[in-house]
Amino acid sequence: MRSQSAAFAFEGVPTRETSRAFLEQALRGRSSDTGNLIVTVPAPVAPPDALLRAFPQEASILWDPPQSAACSGLGVAKTLAPNAPSIGDFFDRADHVADPASPEPRVFGGASFAPGAATQMPWERFGDGFLLLPTWTYHVDERAWLSLAVCESDGPTAEQVLDVFDAIWDSLERPIGVIPSPVSVRRIDEADRGTWSRQVEDIRKKIQDGAFEKVVAARHCVVELEAGAGSLDVLKRLEERFSGCTRFALWRGDAAFLGASPELLISRRGPSILSEALAGSTAHGDAARMLASSKEREEHQLVVQAILQALAPFCDSLRSAPEPSIRELPNVLHMQTPIEGHLREPTHVLALVQALHPTPAVGGVPTNEAIRWIVEHEALARGWYSAPVGWTDAAGDGEFVVALRSGLLRDGKAWVYAGAGIMADSDPDAEYAETELKMQALLGALHGDGR
């Protein structure tokens, strides 16, 4: 896929002149019948949000994990189906002009929780799934890189592209400092506690009758936003409070699906894979009770076993930590078990996503029966809440998280979701309180006042 130019040696601190000249040469050397072109040049190191703040109306993606490279994107050069063949075919036909040290291009996106879960308001702009290649992608780790993707023969002229490049470079050299101010919002709960309690009791009865072992029930609230509660400000507040989580955002028109997920679904780097079980939640100061609870331990072990079972056919070695640990977040504690493996043969990360989702941490046991109950009984379809969101590249590497602590912003409103695993001995009030704790992550970011 990658071609290289010997005309420029990218060494030392990147300069506008060198990167601009490399980009200009690639653009002017592109003939009218050239296919997909991706050009990557060194760029100044800045927060990933710096690109988006300079061009908020063009924002398309943000991916900001706690321990690996962050990416942000403007515009959409190409939208692809979320499957390995379509991704592979696209990259096979793309010419990547770049320094050998630059990262491989990535596509970003995900899928709905279940087929048909994102076909109606407010989710209809997202649909069942997609992966997109931004027109401009900013990739920042210890070094930073800026990529331009051109997939249309009648796109902007080289002069127009270079004008945008100069504006982007300015924004990366002088990032806009932002301290979002608190805003007043009005919350509207769509399901009262009585409805929630009846749903929990219905699940418990079906568990006792042998229909399920576990179902993850979710509820939502709608928040009416004032002017000033924009998606970039919400993401900034999530960064401040949840730096140990993966911030993500996908924009479709003026709709933004965003959050700060604590849960890794799958990461693949060559033959090495990582996953985790994150199930069992409680308030701060209650870790000992959670670890001693048979209900919480059983719920957690169901998730561990399901992940191991899903990944075992792909791996020649696979192991989980012998005992769960406590994952501490600002608003809640989780029970966590890391899982790592080695692939038997090359397997695309999207195949691993398909094998894993939905884990019992967001669906239930047995999977099909639990999903059927969720689709039939929850008041509003989950859309992309608790679904896989992430990225992949030409090599089939990638990383996907479970889209938790998340919500959808559009038309001056936010739809905020949270769920809880229901077992045979679940208490409706305790499970409701758990969803309240989880909702506070995004609700606090909407308010901006620490709530």
N, C-alpha and C positions, 0 to 999 in steps of 0.2 A: 504493500500500500504506500509506503513512504519513499519519496524521492528526496534527494538532498542537493543543496547548492553549495559549491565551494567558493562562491563569490564573497561570502561573509563568514567571518569567524566570530561567533558570539562568545566573547571572553570578557571577564570583569563586569563592571557595572553596566547594565544595558543603557544605551543612549537612544533618544528618539530618532536621531538621524540614521543610525545603523538599522534599527528595526523597521523604520519607515521605508528605507531604500530596499530592504529585503522584500517587504510586502509589495511595494510598487513593482519590483522586477517580476514577482510571481504573477501579479495581476496583468501586467502588460504582456507577459509571455503566454497568457492563456488564449488559445484560439477559440473561434466561435463554436467549434465542435467538441471542445474539451468537456469532459464530464464533471463530476463533483470535485471541487477544489477546496482543500483546507490548508491554510497557511498559518504557521505558528511562529511567533517571534517573542524574544524576551521582553519583559515589561517591568515597571517599578513594583516593588512589594508594597501592598496596601491591604486593608481589610477587604474581604470579598464583597461586602456591601457597597464599597466605594463606586464600583461600576454601576450598580443599580440606582444609587442616589442621584447620580448625574443624569440618568435617563430613565426615570421611574415609569414612564408610559411604555417603554420597550422591554421592561423586565419579563423574563421568561422562566428562569430557574435560579434557585440558590441551594447549594449543598455544602454544609459546614459541619463536618464531623469533628469530634474532640481530639483525635489523635492521627489524622491523616490530612491530605491536601483538601482545601476548600475550593469550590468552583461557584461562579455566578455567570449568568448568561443574559444576553439581550437579543430580542427578536427570535424568529424561528426560521432556520434555513431549510429544515426537512423534518417531517413528522413520519414516524415509522410504526408499523405494527410491533407489539411487544413480544417478538419471538426471535429465536436465534437465526433462522434462515433469512428473514428480512434484514436483520442487522448485518449479518455476514455478507449478503449480496450488496448492500449499500457500501460497506467499507471496501469490498473487493473492487468496486468501480470508482473509488475515491482516490485522488492523488493528494498525498500529504507532503507539502513542501516545508521542511523544518530542519532545525539543528538536530543531530542525533540525540542530544541530551534532553530534548523536550518531551513532555508526556504525550501518550497516544490520545487522539481525540475520543471524546466520550459522548454518549447519548444518555439522556436523563428522562425519567418518567416513572410509570408504574401501572397499576391496574386497580379496578374497583374491588371491594371486599368480596363480592360474588357477582356472577353475570347478571346484568340488569339492575344492579344496585345503584347505578349512577346515570339513569336515563331520564329521570324526572327532576323538576325543580327541588333544590337549587343546584343539582349536580350535573345537569344535562350537557354542560360544556365539556365535561371530562369523559363521559362514556365508560366503556368497559376497560379501556387501557390504551396507552400510547407511549412511545419513546421519542424524544425530540432532540435534534441537534440545533443549538442556538446559532444565530448568525455570528455573534461575538461571544466567545467563552473566555473568562478570566480564571486561570488556574494558579493558585498561590499556596506555596508550602515554604520551604527555605528559600526557594527562588520563585519567581512569578513569570507566567507566560500568557500571552494574548493570542487567541486563535480567531481567524476569520473563515467562515464557511460560505462558499458560493456554489449554489446548486441550480441556478437558473441562468440560461444563456443571455437573457435580456434583462439582467439585473442592473444595479446602479453602475455608473461609469467609475473608472479608476480614480478620477478626481473626487467624485462624491465619497467613495470609500475612504480615501485618504483624509478628507475633511473630518469624517467621523472618527477615524483613527486619532487625529490630532486632539479632538475633543475628549476622547477616552483617555488618552495619555495625560492630558491636563488634569482630569478628574482623579487619576491614580497617583499623580505626583502631589496633588493637593486635595486629599479626601475631605469631604464635607463633614465637619464635626457636628454631631447631633446628640442632644439630650432630650428625648421625647417628654413632653409635659403630660401630666395626668389629664384624663378626660372623663367626663361623666357618661355613663352608659346605663341603659335600662335592660334588665334581664327578664326574659319571659320563659318560664318553664313549660314545656309542652306535655310533660307527663307528671301528674301529681304523685305523691307518695302512695296513695291508695292504688293507683294503676300499677305502680312499680311492685307493691307488695303482692298484688294478685298475680302478676307475671312470675315473681319468684316462687310463690306457692304452687303455681301451675308446673313450673320446672321441677320443683321438689317432688311433687306427686308423680310426675312421669319418671323421675329417677327411681323412686321407690317401686314403680311398676316395671322397671327394667328397660325403659325406652332409651335412657341416657345414663351416662356416668357424670357428665358435666355439660353445662351450657353457659357460655359467656353472654350475659344480657347487657345491652347498652341502652343508654338514654341520652337525650340531648336537650339543650336549651338554646333559645334564640336571643341574641343580644342586639339591641338597636344602638347603632354607633352614631356618635357625633362627628362632625367634621374634625379632622386631626387624628382620628384613630385609624390611620392608614396601615397597610400591610407591612411596609418597611419599618415603621415605628414599632409595630407589634413584634417583628423579628428582632429588632434591637433590644427590646425589653427581655425577650426570651434568651438572647445571648448573655445578658447581664445576670440573669437568675439561673439559667440552666446550661452553663458552659460545659458541663460534662455530658450533655446530650447532643444528638445530631440535629442541628437546625436544618429544616428543609422548606422549600416553597416551590410551587408550580403555579404559574399564571396562565389562564386561558381567557384572553380578553381582559375584562375588568374583574374577573373572579380569581381569587387566590386561595389555594389550598396550602396551609402552612402549619408548622408545629415544631416541637422539640422532642424527638423520640428518644427514650432511654433504651430501646430494645433493638438489638441487631438481629435481623433474620438470617442473613448469610453474607459472608465476605469470601471472595475467591481471589487469590494471588497465585497464578500458576497452579501447581498441584495442592497447595495448602488452602484449607477452608476453615472458617471460624463461624460459630453460631452461639446461641445462648438460650437458656430457658429463663424467662422472667415472669414468674407467676407467684402470687401471694403478695398482698399489700397491706400496709398498716400505717398508722400515724407515728410520728417521731416519739421515741421513748417506749415503744411497744414491741421492740424487736424480739426480746426474749419470749414474750407470749406467742408471737407469730412462729418462731422456730419450734416452739413446743406444741403448737396446735396440730392435731392430727388432720383436721380439715385442710389447713394451709399446706401441710407437708404432702398430703395425698394429691391435692390440686397441682402442686408444683411437680411432683413426680410423674403425673400424667403427661405433662409438657415435655419433661426430659425424655421419657420413653418414646414419645411420638417423634421427636426430632431425631433421636438415634435411629429409630426404625425407618424414617424417611431417608436419611442420609446413608445408611449402611450399604444399600446396593451400589453406591457410587464409590465407595472407599475401600482401600486395603488396610487402613487403620483408622480408628475412630474412638474417641474417649471423652468422657465427661468428668468434671470434678467429682470426687467421692461424696462431698457434702455441699449443700447450698451455702452461700454467703449472703451478707446483707448489702444491698445496693442502696446508698443513701442519696436521696434527692432533696431539694429544698422544701418540698411540700409533702413528701411521702417516702416510706421505706418499702423496698421490694426484696423478695427472695430471688437469688440469682445463681444459676449454675452455668459456667462457661463450658463450651463443647468445641473440640478441634479435631480435624481429620486430615487425611492425605488421600487425594483422589487416585483411584485405580488407573484411570485413563482420562485424557482431557474431556471435561464436561463443562458446557457453557453455564455461566452463573444463572441464566434464565431457566435452564432445566432444573437447577437446584431450587430456585424460587418456586417453580411450579410444583415440585415434589413436597415442599415444606408448607406452603400456604393453603389453608389457614391452619396454624398450629392450635393445639387446645388452649393456648393462652388467649386467643381471640375468638375461637370458634366453639369447640367442644369435643366431646367423645360420646359416641362415634361421630366422625366429622359430618357425614352427609345428613344424618338425622338432626344434628345440632344446627347446621346451616339452614335446613328446612324450617326449623322452629323460628330461627332468627328472622328469616325473610318473611314469614307469615305473621309474626307477632309484634315486631318492633314498629313503633309509630311512624318513624321516618326512615327510609332506606339509608344505610350507612354511607353510601357513596364510596369514597376512598378512605374513610376512617378505618383504621386497623388493617389496612391493606399494605402490600409491599410497595415501597417507594425507594428509588435509588438510581444507579447508573451502571452502564457496561461499556466495553470498548471492543475493538476489532479482535482482540485475543480471547474474548469470552470471559475476561476478568471483570470484576465489579463488586459492588456492595449495595445491599438493600436492607433497609430498616423496616420495622413494623410502624405504620403511621399512627402512633399514639400521641397523646397530649396535643391534639390537633383540632383544626376546624376550618371551615370555609367562610371566606369573607367575600361578599358581593352585595351590590345594591344597598349599601349603607347598613348592612346587617352581618352578623357572624353566627354561624351554626356551630356550637361547641359540643363535642361528644365525649363520653367516658363509659367504661364498662366494668363489670365485675363477674368473676367466675362463680357460678351457682352450683353448689354441691348438695348432697342429700341433707346435710345438717346446717345449711346456710340460714342466717337470720336476715330477714328483709331489711330491717333498720340498719344493721351493721353493713350490709352490702350497699345500701343507699349512701351511707356515710362515706364508704370507700369511693364511690363515684364522685361525691362532692370534693373529696381530697384531690382526685385526679383532675377534675375540671378546673381547679384553682390555678393550675399551671397556665392555661391559656386565658382564663378569665382575668387573672392578675396582669397579664401582658396587655389585655384590652383596656383595663382601667389605667394601668400605669402607676398605681398607688400602693403596690405591694400586696394587694388582697389576693 
